[in-house]
Amino acid sequence: MYGRLRTYSGHLDKMGRGLRQAVDAYNSGVGSFQLRVLAQARRFEELSATGNTERIGEPNQIENAVRQVDAPEQPHTTGTGD
């Protein structure tokens, strides 16, 4: 049973790393969208070149942090492997 708990703890650690990477990638995409895409869209609006009066919405950044499992029994990983 103890071995199974260690294995599951390792899976949680791997999921947490994946979630952090996904959130970082999403936030980078939002930043690029806001700085580059919306800047160009605003130019179209200024020139009245949009056929639609509805503005393009801005996605929100994700600020939630992944909760760490804080237990002395948890295997510590370096974050470089599985």
VOPA-167348 format. One record per residue (C-alpha): x, z, y; residue number from 0; residue in one letter. Coordinates in nm, 2 decimals, always signed. Layout:
BEGIN
<site><u>X</u><w>Z</w><v>Y</v><kelum>NUM</kelum><tilum>A</tilum></site>
...
// end
This chain:
BEGIN
<site><u>+0.00</u><w>+0.00</w><v>+0.00</v><kelum>0</kelum><tilum>M</tilum></site>
<site><u>+0.28</u><w>+0.08</w><v>+0.24</v><kelum>1</kelum><tilum>Y</tilum></site>
<site><u>+0.44</u><w>-0.26</w><v>+0.19</v><kelum>2</kelum><tilum>G</tilum></site>
<site><u>+0.11</u><w>-0.42</w><v>+0.27</v><kelum>3</kelum><tilum>R</tilum></site>
<site><u>+0.08</u><w>-0.23</w><v>+0.59</v><kelum>4</kelum><tilum>L</tilum></site>
<site><u>+0.43</u><w>-0.34</w><v>+0.69</v><kelum>5</kelum><tilum>R</tilum></site>
<site><u>+0.35</u><w>-0.70</w><v>+0.61</v><kelum>6</kelum><tilum>T</tilum></site>
<site><u>+0.03</u><w>-0.67</w><v>+0.82</v><kelum>7</kelum><tilum>Y</tilum></site>
<site><u>+0.22</u><w>-0.52</w><v>+1.10</v><kelum>8</kelum><tilum>S</tilum></site>
<site><u>+0.46</u><w>-0.81</w><v>+1.09</v><kelum>9</kelum><tilum>G</tilum></site>
<site><u>+0.16</u><w>-1.05</w><v>+1.11</v><kelum>10</kelum><tilum>H</tilum></site>
<site><u>+0.03</u><w>-0.86</w><v>+1.42</v><kelum>11</kelum><tilum>L</tilum></site>
<site><u>+0.37</u><w>-0.89</w><v>+1.58</v><kelum>12</kelum><tilum>D</tilum></site>
<site><u>+0.37</u><w>-1.27</w><v>+1.52</v><kelum>13</kelum><tilum>K</tilum></site>
<site><u>+0.02</u><w>-1.31</w><v>+1.65</v><kelum>14</kelum><tilum>M</tilum></site>
<site><u>+0.12</u><w>-1.11</w><v>+1.97</v><kelum>15</kelum><tilum>G</tilum></site>
<site><u>+0.41</u><w>-1.34</w><v>+2.03</v><kelum>16</kelum><tilum>R</tilum></site>
<site><u>+0.19</u><w>-1.65</w><v>+1.98</v><kelum>17</kelum><tilum>G</tilum></site>
<site><u>-0.07</u><w>-1.51</w><v>+2.22</v><kelum>18</kelum><tilum>L</tilum></site>
<site><u>+0.20</u><w>-1.44</w><v>+2.48</v><kelum>19</kelum><tilum>R</tilum></site>
<site><u>+0.33</u><w>-1.80</w><v>+2.45</v><kelum>20</kelum><tilum>Q</tilum></site>
<site><u>-0.02</u><w>-1.94</w><v>+2.47</v><kelum>21</kelum><tilum>A</tilum></site>
<site><u>-0.10</u><w>-1.74</w><v>+2.79</v><kelum>22</kelum><tilum>V</tilum></site>
<site><u>+0.23</u><w>-1.84</w><v>+2.95</v><kelum>23</kelum><tilum>D</tilum></site>
<site><u>+0.17</u><w>-2.21</w><v>+2.87</v><kelum>24</kelum><tilum>A</tilum></site>
<site><u>-0.19</u><w>-2.18</w><v>+3.01</v><kelum>25</kelum><tilum>Y</tilum></site>
<site><u>-0.07</u><w>-2.01</w><v>+3.33</v><kelum>26</kelum><tilum>N</tilum></site>
<site><u>+0.20</u><w>-2.28</w><v>+3.37</v><kelum>27</kelum><tilum>S</tilum></site>
<site><u>-0.07</u><w>-2.55</w><v>+3.33</v><kelum>28</kelum><tilum>G</tilum></site>
<site><u>-0.29</u><w>-2.38</w><v>+3.59</v><kelum>29</kelum><tilum>V</tilum></site>
<site><u>+0.00</u><w>-2.35</w><v>+3.83</v><kelum>30</kelum><tilum>G</tilum></site>
<site><u>+0.08</u><w>-2.72</w><v>+3.79</v><kelum>31</kelum><tilum>S</tilum></site>
<site><u>-0.29</u><w>-2.81</w><v>+3.83</v><kelum>32</kelum><tilum>F</tilum></site>
<site><u>-0.32</u><w>-2.61</w><v>+4.15</v><kelum>33</kelum><tilum>Q</tilum></site>
<site><u>+0.00</u><w>-2.73</w><v>+4.31</v><kelum>34</kelum><tilum>L</tilum></site>
<site><u>-0.01</u><w>-3.10</w><v>+4.21</v><kelum>35</kelum><tilum>R</tilum></site>
<site><u>-0.35</u><w>-3.22</w><v>+4.09</v><kelum>36</kelum><tilum>V</tilum></site>
<site><u>-0.56</u><w>-3.03</w><v>+4.34</v><kelum>37</kelum><tilum>L</tilum></site>
<site><u>-0.33</u><w>-3.13</w><v>+4.63</v><kelum>38</kelum><tilum>A</tilum></site>
<site><u>-0.40</u><w>-3.49</w><v>+4.55</v><kelum>39</kelum><tilum>Q</tilum></site>
<site><u>-0.77</u><w>-3.43</w><v>+4.52</v><kelum>40</kelum><tilum>A</tilum></site>
<site><u>-0.78</u><w>-3.27</w><v>+4.86</v><kelum>41</kelum><tilum>R</tilum></site>
<site><u>-0.63</u><w>-3.58</w><v>+5.01</v><kelum>42</kelum><tilum>R</tilum></site>
<site><u>-0.92</u><w>-3.78</w><v>+4.86</v><kelum>43</kelum><tilum>F</tilum></site>
<site><u>-1.16</u><w>-3.53</w><v>+5.01</v><kelum>44</kelum><tilum>E</tilum></site>
<site><u>-0.99</u><w>-3.56</w><v>+5.35</v><kelum>45</kelum><tilum>E</tilum></site>
<site><u>-1.02</u><w>-3.94</w><v>+5.34</v><kelum>46</kelum><tilum>L</tilum></site>
<site><u>-1.39</u><w>-3.91</w><v>+5.23</v><kelum>47</kelum><tilum>S</tilum></site>
<site><u>-1.29</u><w>-4.12</w><v>+4.93</v><kelum>48</kelum><tilum>A</tilum></site>
<site><u>-1.49</u><w>-3.91</w><v>+4.68</v><kelum>49</kelum><tilum>T</tilum></site>
<site><u>-1.82</u><w>-4.04</w><v>+4.57</v><kelum>50</kelum><tilum>G</tilum></site>
<site><u>-1.93</u><w>-3.69</w><v>+4.47</v><kelum>51</kelum><tilum>N</tilum></site>
<site><u>-1.98</u><w>-3.40</w><v>+4.71</v><kelum>52</kelum><tilum>T</tilum></site>
<site><u>-1.91</u><w>-3.14</w><v>+4.44</v><kelum>53</kelum><tilum>E</tilum></site>
<site><u>-1.55</u><w>-3.01</w><v>+4.46</v><kelum>54</kelum><tilum>R</tilum></site>
<site><u>-1.31</u><w>-2.98</w><v>+4.17</v><kelum>55</kelum><tilum>I</tilum></site>
<site><u>-1.31</u><w>-2.62</w><v>+4.04</v><kelum>56</kelum><tilum>G</tilum></site>
<site><u>-0.99</u><w>-2.42</w><v>+4.00</v><kelum>57</kelum><tilum>E</tilum></site>
<site><u>-0.92</u><w>-2.25</w><v>+3.66</v><kelum>58</kelum><tilum>P</tilum></site>
<site><u>-0.83</u><w>-1.88</w><v>+3.67</v><kelum>59</kelum><tilum>N</tilum></site>
<site><u>-0.50</u><w>-1.75</w><v>+3.55</v><kelum>60</kelum><tilum>Q</tilum></site>
<site><u>-0.51</u><w>-1.51</w><v>+3.26</v><kelum>61</kelum><tilum>I</tilum></site>
<site><u>-0.35</u><w>-1.18</w><v>+3.36</v><kelum>62</kelum><tilum>E</tilum></site>
<site><u>-0.44</u><w>-0.98</w><v>+3.05</v><kelum>63</kelum><tilum>N</tilum></site>
<site><u>-0.13</u><w>-0.85</w><v>+2.86</v><kelum>64</kelum><tilum>A</tilum></site>
<site><u>-0.11</u><w>-0.84</w><v>+2.48</v><kelum>65</kelum><tilum>V</tilum></site>
<site><u>-0.14</u><w>-0.48</w><v>+2.36</v><kelum>66</kelum><tilum>R</tilum></site>
<site><u>+0.17</u><w>-0.36</w><v>+2.17</v><kelum>67</kelum><tilum>Q</tilum></site>
<site><u>+0.13</u><w>-0.18</w><v>+1.84</v><kelum>68</kelum><tilum>V</tilum></site>
<site><u>+0.33</u><w>+0.13</w><v>+1.91</v><kelum>69</kelum><tilum>D</tilum></site>
<site><u>+0.40</u><w>+0.30</w><v>+1.59</v><kelum>70</kelum><tilum>A</tilum></site>
<site><u>+0.73</u><w>+0.42</w><v>+1.44</v><kelum>71</kelum><tilum>P</tilum></site>
<site><u>+0.64</u><w>+0.26</w><v>+1.11</v><kelum>72</kelum><tilum>E</tilum></site>
<site><u>+0.61</u><w>-0.09</w><v>+1.26</v><kelum>73</kelum><tilum>Q</tilum></site>
<site><u>+0.91</u><w>-0.31</w><v>+1.17</v><kelum>74</kelum><tilum>P</tilum></site>
<site><u>+1.10</u><w>-0.41</w><v>+1.49</v><kelum>75</kelum><tilum>H</tilum></site>
<site><u>+1.16</u><w>-0.78</w><v>+1.52</v><kelum>76</kelum><tilum>T</tilum></site>
<site><u>+1.39</u><w>-0.97</w><v>+1.75</v><kelum>77</kelum><tilum>T</tilum></site>
<site><u>+1.12</u><w>-1.22</w><v>+1.84</v><kelum>78</kelum><tilum>G</tilum></site>
<site><u>+1.33</u><w>-1.51</w><v>+1.71</v><kelum>79</kelum><tilum>T</tilum></site>
<site><u>+1.18</u><w>-1.56</w><v>+1.37</v><kelum>80</kelum><tilum>G</tilum></site>
<site><u>+0.87</u><w>-1.50</w><v>+1.15</v><kelum>81</kelum><tilum>D</tilum></site>
// end
